[in-house]
Each structure stands twice: as C-alpha cells, then as structure tokens.
C-alpha cells in the first residue's frame, strides 16, 4: 500500500483494530492484512506475558518472531518453570547489549537482546535469544548445582572445550547468526571463552538438533582424518549437554 492510501485508511483501520472485528472484511484486502498483523502482535505479546511475565518491551518484537518463541515455550513448559523459578527477566531492544547482539547479566539475572535483533529472521532471532538463555540456564546449572555430583560434569565439559577450542574452534559447530556472526566467527567466539561454548551449544541442541547431529556424524565418520582426541571431546561434551537438556526441557 502507498503512504497516501494508508493515511486515508487509518481511521477505519483503527476502528476495526480496537473492535477486534475482521468479519466484515475480505480476507485478501489490504485493510484486513494490516488489522490482522496488529491483532496478531497483541495476541503474541499477551501469550508471552502470560507464560513469562518478567519481560520488557516485547511490543518491539514482530509477531512472527514472538510466535516462534511462544511455540518454543509451549513445547517446553519445564523450561518456562525453570526460568520463572530462577527469576530470569528478558529485555528486548536493550541498550546494555549494544553492539553485542545479546548479553546475559548475572547480577540481575537478565537476558538482553540489542535493538535491531528483534527484526532479524525468526530463526536467527530465536537462536540469539536461546543463546543468552543458555547462559541463564544451562551454564548456571552446570556450575552451581550439587558439588558432590555435578562438578564432575562441569569438569568434563571444560576439558572437552579445551580440546575443541584449538585452531579457532576448527571442529566446533558454527551457525550463521547474521551479519558479523557468520559460522567461522561463531566458532572463534566459542573457542575464546568457555562461557560462550556453554551457551552456544545449548542453543544448538535446543534449536538446531538436526544440524548438531549431522555435525557429530561428520566428526565420527569412519575413515576420516579427524583426530581421535577431537572425537573423544565431542563424545564427552554431548553426554553432558544431553543430560542437562533433559533436566531443563523434559522434566517439570
């Protein structure tokens, strides 16, 4: 629609939007499409806040991205419970994450996404968000639970990272997360910091399990020239990662 037409239609669009009534509109009319998008945005914001009340500026996020996040939360109610009990807050369009894409601040238990990330594609948006939630959940759980049993898991995961971080993370999995966050850069990012290795691989496991499994299949392909210590490191890392994925996502 042209700007002129939109301006002319605003009063009628506003009337329909506030009445939440599309019954008199043709499904393919421009007016209908605009009102539907506005109403869906409200619906998705409401769904998110009903499941995850500690959220700010969700209105800044397009409905298509909120929809994907809501679907993830619907599929993993145990994860919602974990985040709620941990007191995690989400801030969209946060100035604290400027230039970073995202950030988790432990002191106030807040996941931040920088302004602009909310308008990336649904897949990239969800992965950046779940990366930061990996800091808030998997990483914190791995490092702070019962010392008599779970410190062994942290040590095993850290030992695996020590091997896999070599050569800028040559054998790590890197996914394209947008400009400045291409696969090679994501490998280096994980290789440079154990904390990022934790968050990124949690994100891989919960948003791209098929790609992670394919990567592991390539690593373990018979007859390949992948060093044995790399194969062993991935084996140990996946055991820990899968254990905590089950704890966080599959059990209430």
MOPECOR-V211386 format. One line per field, one symbol per residue. ss: DSSP state (~ for helix, > for strand, _ for the rest). psi: psi as a letter, one per 30 degrees, with the letter a starting at -180 (. if undefined). A space follows every 10 residues. Layout:
ss: ???
psi: ???
This chain:
ss: __~~~~~~~~ ~~~~~~~~~_ _________~ ~~~~~~~~~~ ~~~~~~~~~~ ~___>>_~~~ __~~~~~~~~ ~~~~~_~~~~ ~~~~~~__>> >>__~~~___ _>>>>____> >>>___~~~_ _~~~~~~~~~ ~~~~~~~~~~ ~~~~__~~~~ ~~~~~~~~~~ ~~~~_~~~~_ __________ __~~~~~~~~ ~~_~~~~~~~ ~~~~~~~_~~ ~~~~~~~~~_ _______~~~ ~~~~~~~~~~ ~~~~~~~~~_ __
psi: kleeeeeefe eeeeeeeffh jgfgkkegke eeeeeeeeee eeeeeeeefe eifikkhfff kleeeeeeee eeeefifeee eeeeefhkkk jkhkffgkff elkkjeeghk kkklkeefgl leeeeeeeef eefeefdeee eeffajffef feeeeeeeee eeefflhhhe glkkljgakf hleeeeeeee ffkeeeeeee feeeeffhee eeeeeeeeeg kkflgkkefe eeeeeeeeee eeefeeeeff k.
